[in-house]
Amino acid sequence: MEKNAAETIKRAAVFLDRDGVLAREKSYVATIDQMEIFPYARECVDKIKAKGYLAIVVTNQSGVARGIIAEEDLVEMNRLLMEQTGVDAVYYCPHYEKGIIAKYARPCSCRKPQTGMIDAAVQKYGIDLTKSYMVGDRATDILLGQNAGVSTVLLESGYGTARLEEPVTPDYIMRDLRDFVRTLL
Ligand SMILES: [Zn+2]
């Protein structure tokens, strides 16, 4: 039988952590003016998209559950992040089991390194995970990528590889997002 020519070609994605990748790593970013987007972020996202990839942020925001930032402020921050970097989407997990805001104080399947945020993006965009990447600065980012079955890239532009919460084996270790974009096919 002839192959269906209309078969959808799935796009690949570059999943990006926010802090330490697109913006400066700070323990908690509570207000919009505390979010310090790297000057090269926009240019890097442009290049990722020009190479045919979706650029999708996946970020744990337990500050919401911890009472450090209101979810509506985070949503506004995400809007600004999209506007200033050009990323296609921002997925966030506001939950944390030991949080103090009852609504968010629960375990969930979207908190990295669990794959809920990537699963949601795959549902929406139909992504080819075998050709996709997870780029982050922390062990949870690498574990998430491995759990989701994408290539993993550890950047040194955040907490730094010396401060990993646990030992991980990323596929690549690079200085910052500019180095990743240069090597991306
Ligand atoms: Zn969650």
Residues whose N, C-alpha, C, O or C-beta is under 5 A from the ligand:
A	BS01	ZN	C93 P94 H95 C108 C110 R111
